[in-house]
Amino acid sequence: MLTSRLITELIPQRYSVRRYQNAALAIETQIELRDRLGAIRRGPLGAPVRFQLAAASAGDAQALRGLGAYGFVHHPSGFIIGAAQVNGGAAATEEAIARSGALEDYGYALEQAILEATDLGLGTCWLGGSFTQSSFGKRIDKAAGEIVPAVCSVGYAEAGGRARDLIRRQAHADQRLPWESLFFDGEFGRALRAEAAGKYAEALEMTRLAPSASNKQPWRVVRMGSQWHFYCQRTAGYGKGSLIFVLLNLADLQRLDIGIAMCHFELTARERGLSGRWRRSDPGLPPVDRHTVYIATWQGESE
């Protein structure tokens, strides 16, 4: 990360901005953001990622022509567009995407980009199911085997726009599930208390504050010694397999959400001097239900 401020300051500050000032990004801000995006090249599970900024200059609305967001955001100054490589360039089938971890990697990497934008004083909004995939894919020259599962609008937040955001109110965006619903000690059903989380308490709190599609908060974390196992507890009737997602050919947004949670966890842990690495090491725990799937494990140093 190239941020000038602490991650633990940026995460609580950032919120989804859907109403922007009708103003172009400052040239120096565009240059700095592009430099920071260029430094993000791979996700934690190994998928190559790349990002670019599509931004209009003052009086040049043509620069964003064709990049539609279905009216979910108003007057964005630009978009962060990315692509993740799946399966070494082979066909990006659903099975290959799940096996590669590309969705989690993309979610992690785009959230990292969003925190960089927040550090530069910009407002942002995740766009998963509300953008024209073909036009954004064309803008980034999407290659064979790449996916563009989400993009992000950027700009200067309109004064008072947060209070007028109907989508935000409908999703109860400022509400988060309590610790006992998200974090567990040794097994599902045994809640991990904040005071028992030790050095990782702040990393977990920043994970709890992570944004997610429709604020569903699908991440679940089980601590087993120095390992932190991340699971996706899917929302029944939402996301993968639901009729609307199938008809619109949308990405598996809840796996993107897990990547966002992983990003908050790792960046906070590293900021606090806690080393570790991501790997896939399914502990074989009995799941909460059929909607719960293992994703990845943070292997920390033994305390």
C-alpha positions as CSV (number, residue, x, y, z in Angstrom):
1,M,0.0,0.0,0.0
2,L,1.1,3.5,-0.8
3,T,-1.3,5.3,1.5
4,S,-0.1,8.3,3.6
5,R,-2.6,7.5,6.4
6,L,-3.2,4.4,8.5
7,I,-5.5,1.7,7.1
8,T,-7.4,1.7,10.4
9,E,-8.2,5.4,9.7
10,L,-9.2,4.9,6.0
11,I,-11.5,1.9,6.5
12,P,-14.0,3.6,8.9
13,Q,-13.9,6.8,6.9
14,R,-14.7,5.2,3.5
15,Y,-18.4,4.7,2.5
16,S,-20.2,4.2,-0.8
17,V,-20.6,7.5,-2.6
18,R,-23.3,7.5,-5.3
19,R,-23.7,11.2,-5.7
20,Y,-20.7,13.2,-6.9
21,Q,-19.8,16.8,-7.6
22,N,-20.0,17.4,-11.3
23,A,-16.3,18.1,-11.5
24,A,-13.2,16.5,-13.1
25,L,-10.5,14.9,-11.0
26,A,-7.5,17.2,-10.5
27,I,-4.7,16.2,-12.9
28,E,-2.2,15.6,-10.1
29,T,-4.8,13.3,-8.4
30,Q,-5.3,11.3,-11.6
31,I,-1.5,10.9,-12.0
32,E,-1.0,9.7,-8.4
33,L,-4.0,7.3,-8.6
34,R,-2.8,5.8,-11.8
35,D,0.6,5.2,-10.3
36,R,-0.9,3.5,-7.3
37,L,-3.2,1.4,-9.5
38,G,-0.2,0.3,-11.5
39,A,1.5,-1.1,-8.4
40,I,-1.4,-3.6,-7.8
41,R,-0.6,-6.6,-9.9
42,R,-1.6,-9.8,-8.1
43,G,-4.1,-11.0,-5.6
44,P,-3.3,-12.9,-2.4
45,L,-4.2,-16.3,-3.9
46,G,-2.0,-15.7,-7.0
47,A,-4.3,-14.5,-9.8
48,P,-2.7,-11.7,-11.8
49,V,-4.8,-8.5,-11.8
50,R,-4.5,-5.1,-13.5
51,F,-6.3,-1.8,-13.1
52,Q,-6.7,1.4,-15.0
53,L,-8.4,4.8,-14.4
54,A,-10.9,6.0,-16.9
55,A,-11.4,9.7,-16.1
56,A,-12.7,12.7,-17.9
57,S,-10.9,16.0,-18.0
58,A,-12.7,19.3,-17.5
59,G,-15.2,19.8,-20.3
60,D,-14.5,16.4,-21.8
61,A,-17.5,14.3,-21.0
62,Q,-16.8,12.2,-24.1
63,A,-14.1,10.4,-22.2
64,L,-16.7,8.4,-20.2
65,R,-19.1,7.8,-23.1
66,G,-20.5,4.3,-23.1
67,L,-19.4,3.5,-19.5
68,G,-22.9,3.1,-18.0
69,A,-23.8,2.4,-14.4
70,Y,-27.6,2.1,-14.9
71,G,-28.3,5.3,-12.9
72,F,-26.9,4.0,-9.7
73,V,-24.3,6.7,-9.5
74,H,-24.6,10.4,-10.4
75,H,-21.9,12.5,-12.1
76,P,-18.9,10.3,-11.4
77,S,-15.6,11.8,-12.5
78,G,-14.3,8.5,-13.6
79,F,-14.1,4.7,-13.0
80,I,-11.5,2.3,-11.7
81,I,-11.7,-0.6,-14.2
82,G,-9.9,-3.9,-13.6
83,A,-9.4,-7.4,-14.9
84,A,-8.3,-10.7,-13.3
85,Q,-6.6,-13.5,-15.2
86,V,-8.1,-16.9,-14.8
87,N,-6.5,-20.3,-15.5
88,G,-3.5,-19.0,-17.4
89,G,-5.5,-17.5,-20.2
90,A,-7.7,-20.5,-20.9
91,A,-11.5,-20.2,-21.0
92,A,-12.8,-18.5,-17.9
93,T,-15.4,-21.1,-17.0
94,E,-17.3,-21.0,-13.7
95,E,-15.4,-24.0,-12.5
96,A,-12.0,-22.4,-13.5
97,I,-13.0,-19.1,-11.8
98,A,-13.9,-20.9,-8.5
99,R,-10.7,-23.0,-8.6
100,S,-8.4,-20.1,-9.4
101,G,-9.6,-17.8,-6.6
102,A,-9.7,-15.0,-9.1
103,L,-12.9,-13.5,-7.6
104,E,-11.4,-13.3,-4.1
105,D,-8.2,-11.9,-5.6
106,Y,-10.1,-9.3,-7.6
107,G,-12.2,-8.3,-4.6
108,Y,-9.1,-8.0,-2.5
109,A,-7.2,-6.0,-5.1
110,L,-10.1,-3.6,-6.0
111,E,-10.7,-2.9,-2.3
112,Q,-7.0,-2.1,-2.0
113,A,-7.4,0.3,-5.0
114,I,-10.4,1.9,-3.3
115,L,-8.5,2.5,-0.1
116,E,-5.8,4.2,-2.1
117,A,-8.4,6.4,-3.7
118,T,-9.9,7.2,-0.3
119,D,-6.4,8.3,0.9
120,L,-6.4,10.8,-2.0
121,G,-9.6,12.3,-0.8
122,L,-11.9,10.6,-3.4
123,G,-15.3,9.1,-2.9
124,T,-15.9,5.6,-4.4
125,C,-18.7,3.1,-5.0
126,W,-18.4,-0.6,-5.8
127,L,-20.5,-1.5,-8.9
128,G,-21.0,-5.3,-9.2
129,G,-24.4,-5.9,-10.8
130,S,-25.0,-2.3,-12.0
131,F,-22.5,-1.7,-14.8
132,T,-22.4,-2.6,-18.5
133,Q,-19.8,-5.4,-18.6
134,S,-19.2,-5.3,-22.3
135,S,-18.3,-1.6,-22.5
136,F,-16.0,-1.7,-19.4
137,G,-14.4,-4.9,-20.7
138,K,-13.7,-3.2,-24.1
139,R,-12.2,-0.1,-22.4
140,I,-9.7,-2.2,-20.5
141,D,-9.1,-4.5,-23.6
142,K,-10.2,-7.6,-21.7
143,A,-8.2,-10.6,-23.0
144,A,-9.1,-14.2,-23.3
145,G,-9.3,-15.8,-19.8
146,E,-9.8,-12.5,-18.1
147,I,-12.9,-11.4,-16.1
148,V,-14.2,-8.0,-15.2
149,P,-16.5,-8.9,-12.3
150,A,-16.9,-5.4,-10.8
151,V,-15.7,-1.8,-11.3
152,C,-15.6,1.3,-9.1
153,S,-16.9,4.8,-9.6
154,V,-14.7,7.7,-8.3
155,G,-15.1,11.4,-7.8
156,Y,-15.6,14.1,-5.2
157,A,-18.5,13.4,-2.9
158,E,-21.4,15.7,-3.2
159,A,-22.2,17.6,0.0
160,G,-25.2,16.0,1.7
161,G,-25.3,13.2,-0.8
162,R,-24.9,10.5,1.8
163,A,-28.1,11.5,3.6
164,R,-30.1,11.4,0.4
165,D,-28.9,8.0,-0.7
166,L,-32.0,5.8,-0.8
167,I,-30.0,2.7,-1.8
168,R,-27.9,3.1,1.3
169,R,-30.9,3.4,3.6
170,Q,-32.6,0.4,2.0
171,A,-29.5,-1.8,2.5
172,H,-29.0,-0.5,6.1
173,A,-25.4,0.2,5.0
174,D,-24.1,1.6,8.3
175,Q,-25.2,-1.5,10.2
176,R,-22.8,-4.4,10.7
177,L,-23.3,-7.9,12.2
178,P,-21.9,-8.4,15.8
179,W,-18.7,-10.3,16.5
180,E,-20.6,-13.4,17.7
181,S,-22.2,-13.8,14.3
182,L,-19.0,-13.5,12.3
183,F,-16.0,-14.8,14.3
184,F,-15.5,-18.2,16.0
185,D,-13.0,-19.9,18.2
186,G,-12.0,-23.4,17.1
187,E,-15.4,-24.3,15.6
188,F,-18.6,-22.8,14.3
189,G,-21.0,-22.1,17.1
190,R,-18.4,-21.0,19.6
191,A,-18.1,-17.2,19.4
192,L,-14.7,-15.6,19.6
193,R,-14.8,-12.7,22.0
194,A,-12.9,-9.5,21.1
195,E,-10.8,-9.7,24.2
196,A,-9.8,-13.3,23.4
197,A,-8.7,-12.4,19.8
198,G,-5.4,-11.0,21.1
199,K,-3.3,-9.1,18.6
200,Y,-5.8,-9.8,15.8
201,A,-8.7,-8.0,17.5
202,E,-8.3,-4.9,15.4
203,A,-7.8,-6.8,12.2
204,L,-11.1,-8.6,12.9
205,E,-12.9,-5.4,13.7
206,M,-11.7,-3.9,10.4
207,T,-13.0,-7.1,8.7
208,R,-16.3,-6.6,10.4
209,L,-16.5,-3.1,8.9
210,A,-15.9,-4.3,5.3
211,P,-18.4,-3.4,2.6
212,S,-20.3,-6.1,0.8
213,A,-23.0,-6.5,-1.9
214,S,-26.3,-5.4,-0.5
215,N,-24.6,-5.4,2.9
216,K,-25.0,-9.1,3.3
217,Q,-21.7,-9.6,5.1
218,P,-21.1,-13.2,4.1
219,W,-17.7,-13.7,5.7
220,R,-17.2,-16.0,8.6
221,V,-13.8,-16.5,10.3
222,V,-12.7,-19.4,12.5
223,R,-9.5,-19.2,14.6
224,M,-7.6,-22.4,15.1
225,G,-4.3,-21.6,16.8
226,S,-2.3,-19.3,14.6
227,Q,-4.6,-20.0,11.6
228,W,-7.6,-17.9,10.6
229,H,-9.9,-19.8,8.3
230,F,-12.2,-17.7,6.1
231,Y,-15.5,-19.0,4.9
232,C,-18.3,-17.7,2.7
233,Q,-21.7,-18.2,4.2
234,R,-23.9,-17.5,1.2
235,T,-27.2,-15.7,1.6
236,A,-30.0,-18.1,0.6
237,G,-31.8,-16.9,-2.5
238,Y,-29.2,-14.2,-3.3
239,G,-26.2,-14.2,-5.6
240,K,-24.9,-17.4,-7.2
241,G,-27.7,-19.5,-8.7
242,S,-30.5,-17.0,-8.1
243,L,-32.6,-16.2,-11.1
244,I,-31.7,-12.5,-11.5
245,F,-27.9,-13.3,-11.3
246,V,-28.3,-16.0,-13.9
247,L,-30.4,-13.9,-16.3
248,L,-27.9,-10.9,-16.0
249,N,-24.8,-13.1,-16.1
250,L,-23.5,-11.5,-12.9
251,A,-20.3,-12.4,-11.1
252,D,-20.5,-14.4,-7.8
253,L,-20.5,-11.2,-5.8
254,Q,-20.3,-12.9,-2.4
255,R,-16.9,-14.3,-3.3
256,L,-15.8,-10.8,-4.2
257,D,-17.0,-9.8,-0.7
258,I,-14.7,-12.4,0.9
259,G,-11.8,-10.9,-1.0
260,I,-12.7,-7.5,0.5
261,A,-12.8,-9.0,4.0
262,M,-9.4,-10.6,3.4
263,C,-8.0,-7.3,2.3
264,H,-9.1,-5.5,5.4
265,F,-7.8,-8.3,7.6
266,E,-4.4,-8.6,6.1
267,L,-3.7,-4.8,5.6
268,T,-4.6,-4.2,9.3
269,A,-2.6,-7.1,10.5
270,R,0.5,-6.0,8.6
271,E,0.0,-2.4,9.8
272,R,0.1,-3.8,13.3
273,G,3.3,-5.8,12.6
274,L,1.7,-9.2,12.3
275,S,3.2,-11.3,9.6
276,G,1.6,-14.2,7.8
277,R,0.5,-15.5,4.4
278,W,-2.6,-16.7,2.6
279,R,-2.9,-20.3,1.6
280,R,-5.7,-22.9,1.0
281,S,-5.7,-25.3,3.8
282,D,-9.3,-26.5,4.5
283,P,-9.5,-27.7,8.1
284,G,-12.5,-29.8,7.3
285,L,-14.8,-28.3,9.9
286,P,-18.5,-29.3,9.8
287,P,-20.1,-26.3,8.0
288,V,-22.9,-24.3,9.6
289,D,-25.2,-25.3,6.7
290,R,-25.0,-26.2,3.0
291,H,-24.6,-22.5,2.1
292,T,-21.2,-22.3,3.9
293,V,-18.0,-22.9,1.9
294,Y,-14.4,-22.7,2.8
295,I,-12.3,-20.1,0.9
296,A,-8.8,-19.5,2.3
297,T,-6.6,-19.4,5.4
298,W,-4.4,-16.7,6.9
299,Q,-1.4,-18.6,8.4
300,G,0.0,-16.3,11.0
301,E,3.1,-16.7,13.2
302,S,2.6,-18.8,16.3
303,E,2.2,-16.6,19.3
